[in-house]
């Protein structure tokens, strides 16, 4: 395994719609391992393939958020099936370094995808794990957490990052 450079805004790959993973190849397995290693070394809670420059529907979520096995969660072609309730919570992003803000997300989610063995996997999750699934799946759709901010907070963000008004 090795680490991969994390793409940061305004890299255009972060705004692309990721393509489904059609086959679980050795390259996909290696990529998932490299993503986990990169995520851990960067102290991230999750990482999506577009963040390492590949517009593929593949995410990794940190083991500390996995209440069952305490192993990193790797999901191919993940989707949110159902959401419940909403709550505000602070988020940051490895692709938006140094910026943290409160974002409203579903408190509970039912997520589904495929594991590295080709099995369908379901996750009923809440709290930080639910937030991580939503955040990483947003990356697959070209959405960053800063896109979910109020107009005032977006303006503050843009001033900080670009020195310009929204």
Secondary structure per residue as TSV (DSSP state, phi and psi in degrees):
chain	resnum	aa	ss	phi	psi
A	1	X	-	360.0	154.3
A	2	X	-	-148.0	165.7
A	3	X	-	-89.2	159.0
A	4	X	-	-125.7	143.9
A	5	X	-	-62.8	135.0
A	6	X	-	-89.6	128.5
A	7	X	-	-77.4	141.0
A	8	X	-	-123.9	159.8
A	9	X	T	-59.3	140.7
A	10	X	T	-99.6	32.4
A	11	X	-	-52.9	125.1
A	12	X	G	-63.1	-23.2
A	13	X	G	-62.8	-25.7
A	14	X	G	-70.6	-15.0
A	15	X	G	-106.2	2.5
A	16	X	S	-85.1	148.6
A	17	X	-	-76.5	120.9
A	18	X	-	-72.6	147.2
A	19	X	B	-90.0	147.0
A	20	X	-	-61.6	148.0
A	21	X	-	-82.0	117.2
A	22	X	-	-82.6	-39.0
A	23	X	S	-135.8	143.5
A	24	X	-	-90.3	96.2
A	25	X	-	-98.7	172.3
A	26	X	H	-58.9	-35.1
A	27	X	H	-64.7	-37.6
A	28	X	H	-68.9	-42.0
A	29	X	H	-62.0	-44.4
A	30	X	H	-64.0	-44.5
A	31	X	H	-57.5	-44.2
A	32	X	H	-62.5	-40.8
A	33	X	H	-64.6	-41.7
A	34	X	H	-64.9	-37.4
A	35	X	H	-64.5	-42.8
A	36	X	H	-61.8	-47.0
A	37	X	H	-61.3	-43.3
A	38	X	H	-62.3	-45.5
A	39	X	H	-59.7	-45.5
A	40	X	H	-64.0	-47.5
A	41	X	H	-65.5	-27.6
A	42	X	T	-89.5	-1.2
A	43	X	T	61.2	40.7
A	44	X	-	-95.9	157.2
A	45	X	S	-87.2	-18.3
A	46	X	E	-166.6	168.2
A	47	X	E	-155.3	137.0
A	48	X	E	-112.1	149.4
A	49	X	G	-52.9	-38.7
A	50	X	G	-59.2	-26.6
A	51	X	G	-69.9	-16.1
A	52	X	G	-111.5	20.1
A	53	X	T	91.1	5.5
A	54	X	-	-118.2	111.7
A	55	X	-	-76.7	68.2
A	56	X	B	-120.9	151.0
A	57	X	S	-85.1	80.8
A	58	X	E	-145.7	129.9
A	59	X	E	-131.3	156.0
A	60	X	E	-128.7	138.0
A	61	X	E	-126.1	138.4
A	62	X	-	-58.6	143.1
A	63	X	G	-58.9	-32.0
A	64	X	G	-64.6	-18.0
A	65	X	G	-94.3	-4.7
A	66	X	-	-90.3	103.5
A	67	X	T	-73.9	-14.4
A	68	X	T	-93.4	-60.0
A	69	X	T	-107.9	-10.8
A	70	X	-	55.9	35.7
A	71	X	S	-119.3	152.7
A	72	X	-	-58.2	145.1
A	73	X	E	-97.9	123.3
A	74	X	E	-114.1	125.8
A	75	X	E	-132.1	128.4
A	76	X	E	-97.9	135.4
A	77	X	E	51.5	50.6
A	78	X	E	-72.9	148.5
A	79	X	E	-139.2	153.0
A	80	X	E	-92.4	120.0
A	81	X	E	-87.0	-39.2
A	82	X	E	-154.7	147.7
A	83	X	E	-129.4	154.4
A	84	X	E	-139.7	138.2
A	85	X	E	57.0	172.8
A	86	X	E	-140.8	153.7
A	87	X	E	-154.0	155.0
A	88	X	E	-89.6	140.5
A	89	X	E	-153.0	150.5
A	90	X	E	-76.1	137.5
A	91	X	E	-132.6	154.2
A	92	X	E	-136.2	-179.4
A	93	X	E	-155.2	135.8
A	94	X	T	-62.4	-22.1
A	95	X	T	-90.9	-3.4
A	96	X	E	-130.9	67.6
A	97	X	E	-61.1	136.3
A	98	X	E	81.3	5.4
A	99	X	E	-120.2	128.9
A	100	X	E	-132.0	141.2
A	101	X	E	-157.8	158.2
A	102	X	E	-81.3	134.8
A	103	X	E	-133.6	139.2
A	104	X	E	-84.8	128.0
A	105	X	E	-141.6	167.5
A	106	X	E	-64.1	140.3
A	107	X	E	-76.3	-36.3
A	108	X	E	-127.7	140.6
A	109	X	E	-138.6	152.0
A	110	X	E	-110.4	113.8
A	111	X	E	-112.7	151.3
A	112	X	E	-140.6	149.8
A	113	X	E	-172.3	-156.1
A	114	X	E	-126.4	140.8
A	115	X	-	-89.2	-179.6
A	116	X	T	-69.7	-10.7
A	117	X	T	-96.4	-0.5
A	118	X	S	90.8	6.1
A	119	X	-	-85.7	142.0
A	120	X	E	-71.5	133.1
A	121	X	E	-126.6	141.5
A	122	X	E	-119.4	144.4
A	123	X	E	-130.1	122.7
A	124	X	E	-101.7	110.4
A	125	X	E	-137.9	161.3
A	126	X	E	-144.7	173.5
A	127	X	H	64.8	-138.1
A	128	X	H	-63.4	-35.1
A	129	X	H	-66.5	-43.1
A	130	X	H	-61.5	-42.3
A	131	X	H	-62.6	-43.1
A	132	X	H	-63.1	-44.1
A	133	X	H	-58.5	-47.3
A	134	X	H	-63.7	-43.6
A	135	X	H	-61.6	-47.5
A	136	X	H	-70.1	-38.9
A	137	X	H	-66.6	-35.1
A	138	X	H	-56.0	-42.0
A	139	X	H	-55.9	-36.4
A	140	X	H	-68.4	-18.9
A	141	X	T	-105.0	13.2
A	142	X	T	74.9	18.8
A	143	X	-	-107.9	132.9
A	144	X	-	-108.5	156.1
A	145	X	G	-59.7	-27.3
A	146	X	G	-66.4	-21.1
A	147	X	G	-70.5	-18.9
A	148	X	G	-92.4	0.1
A	149	X	S	-75.6	157.2
A	150	X	-	-65.6	160.8
A	151	X	H	-55.2	-39.4
A	152	X	H	-65.1	-45.7
A	153	X	H	-67.7	-34.0
A	154	X	H	-63.0	-40.2
A	155	X	H	-64.5	-42.2
A	156	X	H	-61.3	-44.2
A	157	X	H	-59.9	-49.1
A	158	X	H	-61.5	-38.0
A	159	X	H	-62.9	-42.2
A	160	X	H	-66.0	-43.7
A	161	X	H	-86.8	-30.7
A	162	X	H	-123.7	-14.0
A	163	X	S	76.6	11.1
A	164	X	S	-117.3	158.4
A	165	X	-	-79.8	157.0
A	166	X	-	-63.9	360.0
